[in-house]
Each structure stands twice: as structure tokens, then as C-alpha cells.
Amino acid sequence: MKLPYTRDNLITDFIKLGLEKDDTVFIHSSFKSLGQVKGGAITVISALEDVIGQDGLILMPSFNLLPTLEERVQSWNVETTPSTVGWLTEYFRQMPGTYRSDNYSHSVAARGKGAEAFVADHLSTDGYQSRWDYDPWGKTYGTHSPMFRAYQANGKLLMLGVDYQTSTYIHLVEVIYWNKRLANDSKADFISINRPVLGAFWDSHGNLNRGKVGDSDCRLFHIKVYVDTLLEEVEQNPKPYIS
């Protein structure tokens, strides 16, 4: 019978994948994909914290993706609304010392060095507009949003047992692409991108590490390189990627 994965097992796997001391890492995750983990979710978080150290920063989506805008708005409370994007994200959100940004739909939770400040300004109206912007909340992917800050900081994206359908950073590609088009045509429509198709392009052409953490098939890469590479591809060759 297969033994549960321990904290030391996960530490070894994270290091082999390419996580390093002082990293800022944004994590999309499927906890179930890891297989049996001794101690559960806290073991995973503890292993991540050991690898990146006290000067590292862990970010996870704590999105409130109820089916309709009205449901998201009516249910939103930054302190208590559950994350709808996986058990690990919901566990992480509730840990003492984790901070959460104030956005009714695309909130981000953070833990580590500078975590509170990193997610403090999501109500700002500076930067890119997007289809998810809704008053009184700020720009979902604006200059002071956690996801854009992680992009600017050249953080890493860890896809832990998930595919590109979960890759919310492709929304940032959509948003930047739309804002560039709006600069030339104020009536330009927002265009949705087929995330799995664009992800397949990244798998073939991008600079990424692939490996196992527990039973999970994982990918790890720099967010800025990812977004910039995909944006350039969509700008030059949009047709294959338009949903």
C-alpha cells in the first residue's frame, strides 16, 4: 500500500520543480490531485513556506465565482465569503496571518513577507479596465491588483495538478489586449481567449518547468514571461485563440 506523502516529500518535490528561497509564487491548485498527504492541507502550506523561506510570498486565488454577478455582489464579505476555487485555497484563506484583497469576484489571498500590503489596494481604480470591474470595487486587474503586482514582481505561477482552463492569468492577457485595442477604438469589444488552446501554445513554446509534486502533474514558470509571450502571440495571430 502506498504511504501518504510527508512534508519532507513535498519539500523535495517543490525544490525539484524549481521553487526557490524568496520566491513570490501564485498557486492554482487541485488538492485532491496530490494524492494522500499526511496532515492534509497544512502540510502542503508548511512545505511551501519551508521552500520559499521567511522572505517569500505565497498567493492564492480566493475567488467568489458564483454563477451570476448579482450572486457574487450580494454574497461578498472579505472576511467570511468562501473561496470557490478549491479546498486548498479555502483552507489557506482562513489561516491566521493570511490576508485577502477586497474584490467581490477575483479576490486574492496572501501569506508571507509583505502580504498585507501586497493585497491592500484592490479597491484602487488605477490601471487596466476589465469586464469584471464593478463599483464600488476597483479595477480587477488594475495597477494595484494583486495579480498585476505579482506580474510586475516577476513572480512565479505554480499550476498544481490543474490545466490551463484554470489559468486566470490568461484573463490578464485578455485585459491588456482589450485595453490596447480600446486605445485605438473606444467601442472595441472584449474578446475571450480559449485558455486550453493558448495554454497548448505555451507548453510548446514557453519557458516552463514540468514535474510531479506528490501525484500532481505540475507546471512552474515566471508570470511576466508567460503573460508577455502569450500577449505577443495573440496580437500577432489572434484567430486560433478566440473563443
C-alpha positions in Angstrom: 0.0 0.0 0.0 1.3 3.5 -1.0 2.3 5.6 2.0 1.0 9.1 2.4 3.2 12.0 1.2 5.0 13.8 4.0 6.1 17.4 4.4 9.7 16.3 3.5 8.4 14.6 0.4 6.6 17.7 -0.8 9.6 19.9 0.0 11.8 17.7 -2.2 9.3 17.8 -5.0 8.8 21.6 -4.8 12.6 22.2 -5.0 13.0 19.8 -7.9 10.2 21.6 -9.7 12.1 24.9 -9.4 10.7 26.8 -6.4 13.4 28.7 -4.6 14.1 30.8 -1.5 12.5 34.3 -1.6 10.1 33.4 -4.4 6.8 35.2 -4.9 4.5 32.3 -6.1 0.9 32.4 -7.3 -0.7 29.0 -7.0 -3.6 27.4 -8.9 -4.3 24.1 -7.2 -6.2 20.8 -7.0 -5.6 19.5 -3.5 -7.1 16.1 -4.5 -4.6 15.7 -7.3 -1.7 15.4 -4.8 -2.9 12.1 -3.5 -2.9 11.2 0.2 -0.9 13.8 2.2 -0.1 13.2 5.8 -1.6 16.0 7.8 -3.6 17.4 4.9 -3.6 21.0 3.6 -1.4 22.4 6.4 1.3 20.0 5.3 1.2 21.5 1.8 1.3 25.1 3.0 4.1 24.3 5.5 6.2 22.6 2.8 5.8 25.7 0.5 6.7 28.0 3.3 9.8 26.0 4.1 11.0 26.2 0.5 10.4 29.9 -0.1 11.5 31.0 3.4 10.5 33.9 5.5 11.2 36.4 2.7 9.0 34.6 0.2 5.3 35.3 -0.5 2.5 32.8 -1.3 -0.5 34.0 -3.3 -3.7 32.0 -4.0 -6.9 32.9 -5.7 -9.8 33.3 -3.2 -12.3 33.9 -5.9 -16.0 34.2 -5.4 -17.2 32.7 -8.7 -20.9 32.2 -8.1 -22.8 31.9 -11.3 -24.2 35.4 -11.6 -22.9 38.9 -10.9 -25.8 39.5 -8.5 -24.9 36.5 -6.5 -21.3 37.5 -6.3 -22.1 41.0 -5.2 -24.8 40.0 -2.6 -22.7 37.3 -1.1 -19.4 39.2 -0.8 -17.8 39.7 2.6 -14.0 40.0 2.5 -13.7 38.3 5.9 -16.2 35.4 5.5 -17.1 34.7 1.9 -15.7 31.3 1.0 -13.3 30.8 -1.9 -14.9 28.8 -4.7 -11.8 27.6 -6.4 -10.7 24.6 -4.4 -10.2 23.3 -0.9 -6.6 24.3 -0.6 -7.4 28.0 -1.4 -10.3 28.0 1.2 -8.0 26.5 3.8 -5.3 29.0 3.0 -7.7 31.9 3.2 -8.8 31.0 6.7 -5.2 30.6 8.1 -4.2 33.1 10.8 -1.7 35.5 9.2 -3.3 35.2 5.7 -4.5 38.5 4.2 -7.2 38.8 1.5 -7.8 41.5 -1.1 -11.2 43.2 -1.3 -12.8 42.3 -4.6 -16.3 40.8 -4.9 -15.2 38.3 -7.5 -11.5 38.0 -8.1 -10.1 38.3 -4.6 -6.5 37.1 -3.9 -5.2 35.8 -0.5 -1.5 36.2 0.5 0.8 34.9 3.2 4.4 35.8 3.8 6.7 38.8 3.5 4.7 42.0 2.8 1.5 40.0 2.4 -0.8 42.6 3.9 0.4 45.4 1.8 0.5 43.3 -1.3 -3.2 42.8 -1.3 -4.3 46.0 0.4 -5.1 48.2 -2.6 -7.5 46.1 -4.8 -10.1 48.9 -4.4 -7.9 51.2 -6.5 -9.4 52.4 -9.8 -5.9 52.9 -11.4 -4.9 50.9 -14.4 -6.5 48.5 -16.9 -10.2 48.3 -17.1 -11.8 44.8 -17.4 -15.2 43.2 -17.8 -15.2 42.3 -14.1 -14.9 45.8 -12.8 -17.9 46.8 -10.7 -18.4 49.7 -8.3 -17.6 50.2 -5.5 -14.8 47.8 -6.1 -11.7 48.9 -8.1 -10.0 47.6 -11.2 -10.0 43.8 -11.0 -6.7 43.7 -13.0 -5.6 47.2 -12.4 -2.2 48.6 -11.4 -2.7 47.8 -7.7 -4.5 44.5 -8.0 -2.6 41.5 -6.5 -2.4 39.6 -9.8 -1.0 42.6 -11.6 1.5 43.2 -8.8 2.7 39.6 -9.0 3.1 40.1 -12.8 5.2 43.2 -12.2 7.2 41.5 -9.5 8.2 38.7 -11.9 6.6 36.2 -9.6 6.2 32.5 -10.5 3.0 30.7 -11.3 2.6 27.2 -9.9 -0.1 25.1 -11.6 -0.5 22.3 -9.0 -2.4 19.4 -10.7 -4.6 21.7 -12.8 -4.8 22.5 -16.5 -4.9 25.8 -18.4 -8.7 26.2 -18.1 -7.9 27.4 -14.5 -5.1 29.8 -15.6 -6.6 33.1 -14.6 -3.5 34.9 -15.9 -4.9 34.4 -19.4 -7.6 36.9 -18.3 -4.7 39.4 -17.8 -3.7 38.7 -21.4 -7.3 39.4 -22.5 -7.4 42.6 -20.4 -4.2 44.0 -21.7 -5.1 43.1 -25.3 -8.5 44.8 -24.9 -7.1 48.0 -23.4 -4.6 48.2 -26.3 -7.5 47.9 -28.7 -9.6 50.4 -26.8 -6.8 53.0 -27.2 -7.5 52.9 -30.9 -11.2 52.2 -30.9 -13.3 53.2 -27.9 -16.0 50.7 -28.9 -13.7 47.7 -29.2 -15.3 44.6 -27.8 -13.8 42.5 -25.1 -12.5 39.2 -26.6 -12.4 36.0 -24.7 -9.5 33.7 -25.3 -9.6 29.9 -25.4 -7.4 29.1 -22.5 -6.6 25.5 -23.2 -5.6 26.3 -26.8 -3.4 29.2 -25.8 -2.0 27.0 -23.0 -1.0 24.4 -25.5 0.9 27.1 -27.4 2.8 27.9 -24.1 3.5 24.2 -23.4 5.1 24.0 -26.9 6.9 27.3 -27.0 7.3 28.6 -23.4 10.0 28.5 -20.8 8.5 26.3 -18.1 9.4 23.5 -15.7 7.2 20.4 -15.5 7.3 17.7 -12.8 5.5 15.9 -10.1 4.6 17.1 -6.6 3.1 14.1 -4.9 0.8 12.6 -7.5 0.1 16.0 -9.1 1.3 16.9 -12.6 2.7 20.4 -12.2 4.0 23.4 -14.2 6.1 26.2 -12.9 7.1 29.4 -14.8 7.6 33.1 -14.5 4.3 35.1 -14.7 5.7 38.1 -16.6 7.3 35.9 -19.3 4.1 33.9 -19.6 1.8 36.9 -20.0 4.1 38.8 -22.3 4.7 35.8 -24.5 1.0 34.9 -24.8 0.1 38.6 -25.4 2.6 38.8 -28.3 1.2 35.6 -29.8 -2.4 36.8 -29.6 -1.6 40.2 -31.0 0.3 38.6 -34.0 -2.0 35.6 -34.6 -5.4 36.1 -32.8 -7.6 33.8 -34.9 -6.7 30.4 -33.3 -7.3 31.6 -29.8 -10.6 33.5 -30.0 -13.3 31.6 -28.1 
